Amino acid sequence: MEWDWNKTSIKLPYSYENLKALLDAVCRKENQFSQVDFCMWCDNLTMAWDEEDLDDQDQLVFHITRDIEAQWDMHWSEFYTQEKLSKMDLSKLKLPHDWFGEWAAELDGK
């Protein structure tokens, strides 16, 4: 299936290790990328891995990245219309920081 990939500055391959590294960077506030770029990378991962035969670890990665990209969409739709969002600089928006810690803990099995 051909997907309409999201634009993102993150060019890393889709893997457990890269999701962990990206989440850890956000949690430490050391990320050199915007949250929207991270969420778009997560959305791209869910598209790339859709309908793949995944092992347990990759199923967890898929579940977490799907939650991240869904929460991005749902959170901002509570505050802004789609029209307003389409005109905004999304790189300035930030989800609650503790959410990233929760996703990182889930990925670590805690």
PEVENTA-V195097 format. One record per helix or strand of 3 or more residues. SS is the DSSP state (helix for helix, strand for strand). FROM is the first residue (numbers start at 1). TO is the last residue. If there is no record, write none. Layout:
BEGIN
SS,FROM,TO + SS,FROM,TO
END
This chain:
BEGIN
helix,16,27 + helix,35,49 + helix,56,77 + helix,82,87 + helix,90,92 + helix,97,107
END
